[in-house]
């Protein structure tokens, strides 16, 4: 994931996708013909580094996670043009999903429950966004948008089963163990528990393709009035920023020692 402190700075997010993982002066010291050749061939520093370590590395496996702010998704648009894959994270609204698709994100990762609900506190998200997975996947397929849905942030095994049919899932080990320990059920019974099973047709408002990629005012108007989507996004970014600051302080202290 790019530095969450850059979430509202398109240029910094964009340059993160191109930078080396080490300073230029270090590169000069370790430069080899292979490194130099890769620097010319691949726009992303991460691509170049992986190819330098392993010439046969499959670059299609690399993807950069970017917060789903207007500025972050505009950076995804520029990175797509340079052949750098992105995943839109901290995403809670249909407006963000639409913009991510327009920006050319490889995938989006909506959080079923806001991030703070997963931090071991009594906090409970009373408005999970489980319906967004079906709506976004239907929208993408109806409009032939290649962006995929990678669901995450579930709280229970029942929620996971209800999402069977989504493009992909991120599941922690303890939830996989819970699923493994669940009683076996006939396939038909399991399929009926999914919201994707015999789903209703795409909503009328989503049957018409919407566009926000060149209209920040309209995006903000829709995004900011869509329930608690904006608040959840900004709170999740704030949590990640806290982790980022702690990690930077840890590195700083290790350098002092």
N, C-alpha and C positions, 0 to 999 in steps of 0.2 A: 504494500500500500504506500502511496506517496505520503509525504509528511502532511498530517492533517492540519497543521498550522498554515498550510498553503491553500486550504480549501476555497478561499475566496480570491485567489490570485492565479489567473489563467496562465500567465507567462511562467510562473514558478512551477506549476504542475507540468506544463509542457516541457520545460527544460529538465525536470526530473526524469522524464522519459528518455532524454538524450544523454544525460550525463554519465560519466564513468563512476564506478563505485569507489574510486580512489583519486587523489589529486593529480593534476597534470604533471607535476614535477616527479611524482612516483612513476607515472607512465613512461616518462623520458628515461628514467633509470633502468626500467625493466623492458623497454621496447625491444621487440624481436621482429624479424620479417613477417611472421604470422600475425602478430598484434597490429603491425602497421597496415598490412593488407586488409585485416578485418575492420580496422578503423575506416578504411575507404569504402568497404562493401556494405556495412551495416550502420543504419542511422542511430540505433539505440546503443548506449554504452553497455547495457545489460546483455544485449545480443552479442556485442563484440567480446565481452568478457567470457560468456559461455562458450563461444566458438573458439576463443583462445585456449580455454581449459580443455575443451573436447571438440575437435573439428567436426565430429558427426552429431553434435547435440541438435536435437529437434527444436528449432526455434519456435515452432507453433505452440509449444507448451508454455511459453512465457506470456504472461498477461499482467498488466499493471492495474491495481485497484485504485480508483479515484472517487472521492466523495461526490455525491450527486447534487452539488450546487450548480447554479447557472454557469459560474466561472469554471468549475471543474469539468463540466460536460462540454463547454466550449474548447477546453484543452484536449479532451478526448477526440473532438472533431479534427483538430490539427494533428494529433498523434496518429489517427487513422490514416490521414493523407500520407504520413511518413512510414506506414507499414507497421506501426506499433499497436498491439492489441490492448484494449482496456476493458475493465469490468467496473460498472457503476455501483458503488456501495452506498451505505447509509441512505437507502432509497425507500420512501414510504408512500408515494403518491403516483397516480396515473400520469400526471403531468411530467414528473421526472422520468417515468418509463418511456413516454413518448419522445421526450427530448433526447434521452440516451439512445433510442433507436435511430433518431435522425442524425445523431453525432457519430454513429457507426460503432458503438460499443459492441464488443463481441458478446457480452452478456451483462445482465443486471442481477443484483443480489438484494432483493427486498428483505428486510427483517420482519418476520411474522410478528414479533413483539419487540418493542423498542429496546435498545441495548442495555439501558439501566436495569431492566427487569432480569438480566442474566448475571448480575454482579454479586449475587449472594446476599442481597438486601431484601427487606420485606416489600419493596416496591413491586406493584403489580400493574401491568398494562391492561387497562379495561377496554381498550379499543384496538385489538390485534387486526392486522390487515390481511387476513387469510383470503379474502375475496379478490385482492389485487393480483394474485398469481394467475388465477383463471382469466381475469379481465385483460391483463397484459399479454398473456400467451395467445389468447384469442385475437387480440388487436394485432400483434406481430404477424400472426399467420394469415389473418384476413387481408393485411396490406403487404404481404410478401416481404416483411422486414426480417433479415436473418438473425437479429439479436435473440439470444436465448435467455431463459429464466433460470437462475440458480437460487433456489429458495434456501432460507436459513432462519435461525432464530426461533425454532419451535420450542414449546415448553412441555409437550406431552406426546406420547406415542399415538394417541388418537388424532392429534393435529397432523402428525407425519403421514398417517394412513389416509387422511382426508385429502392430502396433496399428491397422492399417487397419480402419475400422469404428467406432472410438471417436468420440464426439460431435465433438470438436475437438482440435487439437494446437497447441502453441507450438513452433516450430522456428526455430533461428538460421539466418542466411544461409548459413553454411558447410555446414550439413546439407542445405539446399535445393539448393545447388550439387552436393553429392555425389549426391543423388538424381537431379538432372538429368543428370549424367554417367554414371549407371548404364546398363548395356545394357538395351534394350527387352525386355520379356517379355510373353507373352500374358496377357490379363486373368485367365483362369482360373488360371494359374500364380501370379500375384500374390495372388489371393484366397485360395488355399490356404496361403499363408505367414502369413495373419492368424489370430490366436487367436479372432477373432470368426466365422471361417468354419466353419460346421457345429459351432458350440460346443455343448458338453454342456449339458443343462438346468441351471437354477439349483440350487445346492447346497441340500440339505434344510434346513440351519440358516438359510439366507437366505430360504427360502420363507415362513417365519414372520416377520412384521414385528416388529422389535425397537425398543425405545424407551429413550433415555438422557436426553432433554431435561429431564426433571424428576428425574433420579436421578444425581447426581454420583458417589455412592459406587459404583454399579454401573458407570458409565462408566469411572471410574478403575481399577476392578478388571479390567475387560476390556481397556482400552487399555494399561495398564501391564504386562500379561502377554502382550501380542501381539508376540512377537519383540523387535526393536530399534526398534519404531515410535516409542515415546516418546523414546528416546535420539536418534533421527534428527530428530524434530521439534524437540527442544530445542537440538540442535547447529545445525540450520539457522537457528533464530531467533537463536542466538548469533552466527552469521555475519552475518545482517542487522543485528543490533544494532551489530556492529563497523563496518559501513558507515554506519549512522545516526550514530554518534558521530563518525566521520571527517567526514561531511558537515556536521554541526553545528559542528565545530571549524573547518572551512573557511569557513563563513559568518561565524563569530565573528571569525576573523582578517581577513576581507575588510572587516568593519565597523570594525575597529581601524585599518585602513589607509585 
